[in-house]
Amino acid sequence: MPRIRRWLPILLALVLLLLWFAWRQWQGPEIPAYQLEQRPLVQRVVASGEVDSQSLAQVGSEITGVVKARHVREGDAVRAGDLLIELHDEEQQARLREAEAALRQLVQSQRPQTEAALREAQFNLAQASRERERREALVARQLLPAEQGEQARQAEISARSALQRAQAAAAAAAPGGSDEQLLQQRLAAARAALERTRIRARFDGVVQVRAVEPGDVVQPGTALLQIARADSREILVPLDEKELGPVAVGQPALIIADAYPTEVLEGRVSFIAPAVDTNRGTIDVHLELLESADFLRQGMTVSVDIRTASRDQALVIPNDALFNRRGDSAEVLRLAGGRLAERVPVRLGLRGTGLTEVVEGVGAGDVLLTDEQAEGRRVRARIDPLREDRRE
């Protein structure tokens, strides 16, 4: 009897343990679960992109030549008119000097000579006219033969023709005349040819690529530099076509460069490409930056969070509690009567990266399970707190 009393507590403890174990087995296994509740929800599309430029100019030479000097390299900021590259210009310089010399000769020599020739022709004509008149008077009085009168008239005609030629030459050589215009055009052409040996920036921007060094022979059509226009920076996102549905022009976005994770930039969807890249199954979405960001570099990788819609209050469920999603419909496992897991169809609304809005099929306070294998079984729910909707 004392021995039975001594083992009785142990036997009682074993019986209680077996009863507790049987009760737990009857309750079923413990399954992670969520309880539906109302909270704010933002529908977003998260993707990776890169810094790009709407205007990326290829800078080349208009003529064939040899590079004399290169004044910029990658990363240099340039302003419109800045000298980028110089070509050897000895031939162009010679033509310019020749054109300048010809213009000086016109002004300093040819023009005074034509003016003097004009004055001489005017004097000769006046003298020939007087001589004609004198001889005609003498012929009329029969003091000279008619032949001398005819000679005087021919001399006057020749003098008048000489005057006309002198007038034309003087007009051509005068300021603004045809000779000066021709030489001015030659001078302008020589200056233009010389200027083509100096390759300048056409707009403000940043040099992205250089493909030329002093001594290189360059030809028209060959890209020597690549310059991104300063005011054309944008974000290019190759978005999976399956995620395009909710994206629209004008939607706000947050942009974070991988190299500067603490710098959050605001942007906006500015353009959506009209065609899908069939090789990659993506479509290009362009974002404009709403603030300056000088630290961004061409081709830099960024993370983009496009805000496509939002609700101040929505009945939300974590995405890992949704099964058999098809468009805006899905199924969930709801705990019925506090024990049995039943499958329930639901209709979905906005979709966040971690949470999704449920608009039909379940209500606030319902407990939803995350293990699809629990359907039809008696289970115990371990209620986990709803996670905040997150950016991925």
For each residue, the residues with C-beta under 8 A, 3 or more apart:
1: 4 5
2: 5 6
3: 6 7
4: 1 7 8
5: 1 2 8
6: 2 3
7: 3 4 10 11
8: 4 5 11 12
9: 12 13
10: 7 13 14
11: 7 8 14 15
12: 8 9 15 16
13: 9 10 16 17
14: 10 11 17 18
15: 11 12 18 19
16: 12 13 19 20
17: 13 14 20 21
18: 14 15 21 22
19: 15 16 22 23
20: 16 17 23 24
21: 17 18 24 25
22: 18 19 25 26
23: 19 20 26 27
24: 20 21 27
25: 21 22 28
26: 22 23 378
27: 23 24 339 378 379 380
28: 25 339 377 378 379 380
29: 374 377 379 380
30: 379 380 381 382
31: 341 369 370 371 374 379 380 381 382
32: 369 370 371 382 384
33: 321 335 367 368 369 370 381 382 383 384
34: 317 318 321 367 368 370 383 384 386
35: 365 366 367 368 383 386
36: 315 316 317 358 362 363 364 365 366 367 368
37: 315 316 364 365 386
38: 313 314 315 316 364
39: 313 314 316 355 386
40: 310 311 312 313 314
41: 310 311 314 316 350 352 355 357 389
42: 307 309 310 350 352 389
43: 246 307 308 309 310 350 351 352
44: 305 306 307 308 352 353 391
45: 239 243 246 247 305 306 308
46: 303 304 305 306 353 391 392
47: 237 238 239 240 243 303 304 306
48: 237 301 302 303 304
49: 235 236 237 238 285 287 301 302 303 304
50: 235 236 299 300 301 302
51: 233 234 235 236 257 296 297 298 299 300 302
52: 56 233 234 235 236 286 298 299
53: 56 228 229 232 233 234 298
54: 229 232 233 234 286
55: 203 205 228 229 232
56: 52 53 208 226 227 228 229 232
57: 202 203 205 226 227 228 229
58: 223 225 226
59: 84 199 201 223 224 225 226 227
60: 199 218 220 221 222 223 224
61: 64 65 85 87 196 199 218 219 220 222 224
62: 196 220
63: 87 193 196 197 220
64: 61 217 218 219 220
65: 61 87 88 197 217 218
66: 87 88 215 216 217 218
67: 70 85 86 87 88 212 213 214 215 216 217 218
68: 86 87 88 89 197 214
69: 85 86 214
70: 67 73 84 85 86 210 212 213 214
71: 82 83 84 85 86
72: 76 78 82 84 207 210 225
73: 70 76 207 210
74: 207 208 209 210
75: 206 207
76: 72 73 206 207
77: 204 205 206 207 230
78: 72 82 84 201 204 205 206 207 227
79: 82 201 204
80: 201 202 203 204
81: 200 201
82: 71 72 78 79 200 201
83: 71 86 198 199 200
84: 59 70 71 72 78 199 200 201 225
85: 61 67 69 70 71 198 199 212 224 225
86: 67 68 69 70 71 83 89 197 198 199
87: 61 63 65 66 67 68 197 198 199 218
88: 65 66 67 68 197
89: 68 86 92 93 194 197 198
90: 93 94
91: 94 95
92: 89 95 96 190 193 194 196 197
93: 89 90 96 97 194
94: 90 91 97 98
95: 91 92 98 99 190 193 194
96: 92 93 99 100 187 190 191 193 194
97: 93 94 100 101
98: 94 95 101 102 190
99: 95 96 102 103 183 186 187 189 190
100: 96 97 103 104 187 190
101: 97 98 104 105
102: 98 99 105 106 183 186
103: 99 100 106 107 180 183 184 187
104: 100 101 107 108
105: 101 102 108 109 110
106: 102 103 109 110 111 173 179 180 183
107: 103 104 110 111 180
108: 104 105 111 112
109: 105 106 112 113
110: 105 106 107 113 114 173 179
111: 106 107 108 114 115 173 174
112: 108 109 115 116
113: 109 110 116 117
114: 110 111 117 118 166 169 170 172 173
115: 111 112 118 119 170 173
116: 112 113 119 120
117: 113 114 120 121 166 169 170
118: 114 115 121 122 163 166 167 169 170
119: 115 116 122 123
120: 116 117 123 124 166
121: 117 118 124 125 159 162 163 165 166 167
122: 118 119 125 126 163 166
123: 119 120 126 127
124: 120 121 127 128 159 162 163
125: 121 122 128 129 156 159 160 162 163
126: 122 123 129 130
127: 123 124 130 131 159
128: 124 125 131 132 152 155 156 158 159 160
129: 125 126 132 133 156 159
130: 126 127 133 134
131: 127 128 134 135 152 155 156
132: 128 129 135 136 149 152 153 155 156
133: 129 130 136 137
134: 130 131 137 138 152
135: 131 132 138 139 144 148 149 151 152
136: 132 133 139 140 149 152 153
137: 133 134 140 141
138: 134 135 141 143 144 148 149
139: 135 136 142 143 144 145 146 148 149
140: 136 137
141: 137 138
142: 139
143: 138 139
144: 135 138 139 148 149
145: 139 148 149
146: 139 149 150
147: 150 151
148: 135 138 139 144 145 151 152
149: 132 135 136 138 139 144 145 146 152 153
150: 146 147 153 154
151: 135 147 148 154 155
152: 128 131 132 134 135 136 148 149 155 156
153: 132 136 149 150 156 157
154: 150 151 157 158
155: 128 131 132 151 152 158 159
156: 125 128 129 131 132 152 153 159 160
157: 153 154 160 161
158: 128 154 155 161 162
159: 121 124 125 127 128 129 155 156 162 163
160: 125 128 156 157 163 164
161: 157 158 164 165
162: 121 124 125 158 159 165 166
163: 118 121 122 124 125 159 160 166 167
164: 160 161 167 168
165: 121 161 162 168 169
166: 114 117 118 120 121 122 162 163 169 170
167: 118 121 163 164 170 171
168: 164 165 171 172
169: 114 117 118 165 166 172 173
170: 114 115 117 118 166 167 173 174
171: 167 168 174 177 178
172: 114 168 169 177 178 179
173: 106 110 111 114 115 169 170 177 179 180
174: 111 170 171 177 180
175: 180
176: 180 181
177: 171 172 173 174 180 181
178: 171 172 181 182
179: 106 110 172 173 182 183
180: 103 106 107 173 174 175 176 177 183 184
181: 176 177 178 184 185
182: 178 179 185 186
183: 99 102 103 106 179 180 186 187
184: 103 180 181 187 188
185: 181 182 188 189
186: 99 102 182 183 189 190
187: 96 99 100 103 183 184 190 191
188: 184 185 191 192
189: 99 185 186 192 193
190: 92 95 96 98 99 100 186 187 193 194
191: 96 187 188 194 195
192: 188 189 195 196
193: 63 92 95 96 189 190 196 197
194: 89 92 93 95 96 190 191 197 198
195: 191 192 198
196: 61 62 63 92 192 193
197: 63 65 68 86 87 88 89 92 193 194
198: 83 85 86 87 89 194 195
199: 59 60 61 83 84 85 86 87 224
200: 81 82 83 84
201: 59 78 79 80 81 82 84 204 205 227
202: 57 80
203: 55 57 80 227 229 230
204: 77 78 79 80 201 229 230 231
205: 55 57 77 78 201 227 228 229 230
206: 75 76 77 78 227 228 230 298
207: 72 73 74 75 76 77 78 210 225 226 227
208: 56 74 226 227 228 298
209: 74 223 225 226
210: 70 72 73 74 207 224 225 226
211: 223 224 225
212: 67 70 85 216 218 224 225
213: 67 70 216
214: 67 68 69 70
215: 66 67
216: 66 67 212 213
217: 64 65 66 67
218: 60 61 64 65 66 67 87 212 222 224
219: 61 64 222
220: 60 61 62 63 64
221: 60
222: 60 61 218 219
223: 58 59 60 209 211 226
224: 59 60 61 85 199 210 211 212 218
225: 58 59 72 84 85 207 209 210 211 212
226: 56 57 58 59 207 208 209 210 223
227: 56 57 59 78 201 203 205 206 207 208
228: 53 55 56 57 205 206 208 232 233 298
229: 53 54 55 56 57 203 204 205 232
230: 77 203 204 205 206 233
231: 204
232: 53 54 55 56 228 229
233: 51 52 53 54 228 230 289 293 296
234: 51 52 53 54 270 286 287 288 289
235: 49 50 51 52 255 267 286 287 288 289 302 304
236: 49 50 51 52 284 285 286 287
237: 47 48 49 284 285 286 287 304
238: 47 49 277 280 282 283 284 285
239: 45 47 243 244 247 282 283 284 285
240: 47 243 244 281 282
241: 244 276 281 282 283
242: 245
243: 45 47 239 240 246 247
244: 239 240 241 247 272 283 285
245: 242
246: 43 45 243 308 309
247: 45 239 243 244 251 269 272 285 306 308
248: 251 269 272 308
249: 269 270 271 272
250: 268 269
251: 247 248 268 269 306 307 308
252: 266 267 268 306 307
253: 266 267 268 269 287 304 305 306 307
254: 264 265 266 267 304 305 307 391
255: 235 264 265 266 267 287 289 302 303 304 305
256: 260 261 263 264 265 302 303 305
257: 51 260 261 263 265 295 296 300 301 302
258: 261 300 301 302 303
259: 300 301
260: 256 257 263 295
261: 256 257 258
262:
263: 256 257 260 293 295
264: 254 255 256
265: 254 255 256 257 289 290 291 293
266: 252 253 254 255 289 290 291
267: 235 252 253 254 255 287 288 289 290 304
268: 250 251 252 253 287 288 290
269: 247 248 249 250 251 253 272 285 286 287 306
270: 234 249 286 287 288
271: 249 285 286
272: 244 247 248 249 269 283 284 285 286
273: 276 283 284 285 286
274:
275: 283
276: 241 273 281 282 283
277: 238 280 281 282 283 284
278: 281
279:
280: 238 277
281: 240 241 276 277 278
282: 238 239 240 241 276 277
283: 238 239 241 244 272 273 275 276 277
284: 236 237 238 239 272 273 277
285: 49 236 237 238 239 244 247 269 271 272 273 306
286: 52 54 234 235 236 237 269 270 271 272 273
287: 49 234 235 236 237 253 255 267 268 269 270 304 306
288: 234 235 267 268 270
289: 233 234 235 255 265 266 267 292 293
290: 265 266 267 268
291: 265 266
292: 289
293: 233 263 265 289 296
294:
295: 257 260 263
296: 51 233 257 293 300
297: 51 300
298: 51 52 53 206 208 228
299: 50 51 52
300: 50 51 257 258 259 296 297
301: 48 49 50 257 258 259
302: 48 49 50 51 235 255 256 257 258
303: 46 47 48 49 255 256 258 391
304: 46 47 48 49 235 237 253 254 255 267 287
305: 44 45 46 253 254 255 256 391
306: 44 45 46 47 247 251 252 253 269 285 287
307: 42 43 44 251 252 253 254 310
308: 43 44 45 246 247 248 251
309: 42 43 246 350
310: 40 41 42 43 307 350
311: 40 41 314 349 350 357
312: 40
313: 38 39 40
314: 38 39 40 41 311 349 350 357
315: 36 37 38 357 358 359 362 363 364
316: 36 37 38 39 41 352 355 356 357 358 386 389
317: 34 36 321 322 332 355 356 358 362 368
318: 34 321 354 355 356 370 386 387
319: 322 351 354 355 356
320: 370
321: 33 34 317 318 332 333 368 369 370
322: 317 319 325 330 331 332 346 348 356
323: 330 331 332 333 372
324: 330 331
325: 322 329 330 348
326: 329 330
327:
328: 347 348 349
329: 325 326 345 346 347 348
330: 322 323 324 325 326 345 346 348
331: 322 323 324 343 344 345 346
332: 317 321 322 323 343 344 346 358 361 362 368 369
333: 321 323 341 342 343 344 368 369 370 371 372 374 375
334: 341 342 343 344 362 366 367 368 369
335: 33 338 339 340 341 366 367 368 369 379 381
336: 339 340 341 342
337: 340
338: 335
339: 27 28 335 336 378 379 380
340: 335 336 337 376 377 378 379
341: 31 333 334 335 336 369 374 375 376 377 379
342: 333 334 336 375 376
343: 331 332 333 334 375
344: 331 332 333 334 361 362
345: 329 330 331 361
346: 322 329 330 331 332 358 360 361 362
347: 328 329 358 359 360 361
348: 322 325 328 329 330 351 356 357 358 359
349: 311 314 328 356 357 358 359
350: 41 42 43 309 310 311 314 356 357
351: 43 319 348 356 357
352: 41 42 43 44 316 355 356 389
353: 44 46 389 390 391 392
354: 318 319 387 388 389 390
355: 39 41 316 317 318 319 352 386 387 389
356: 316 317 318 319 322 348 349 350 351 352
357: 41 311 314 315 316 348 349 350 351
358: 36 315 316 317 332 346 347 348 349 361 362
359: 315 347 348 349
360: 346 347
361: 332 344 345 346 347 358
362: 36 315 317 332 334 344 346 358 366 368
363: 36 315 366
364: 36 37 38 315
365: 35 36 37
366: 35 36 334 335 362 363
367: 33 34 35 36 334 335 381 383
368: 33 34 35 36 317 321 332 333 334 335 362
369: 31 32 33 321 332 333 334 335 341 374 379 381
370: 31 32 33 34 318 320 321 333
371: 31 32 333 374
372: 323 333 375
373: 377
374: 29 31 333 341 369 371 377 379
375: 333 341 342 343 372
376: 340 341 342
377: 28 29 340 341 373 374
378: 26 27 28 339 340
379: 27 28 29 30 31 335 339 340 341 369 374
380: 27 28 29 30 31 339
381: 30 31 33 335 367 369
382: 30 31 32 33
383: 33 34 35 367
384: 32 33 34
385:
386: 34 35 37 39 316 318 355
387: 318 354 355 390
388: 354
389: 41 42 316 352 353 354 355
390: 353 354 387
391: 44 46 254 303 305 353
392: 46 353
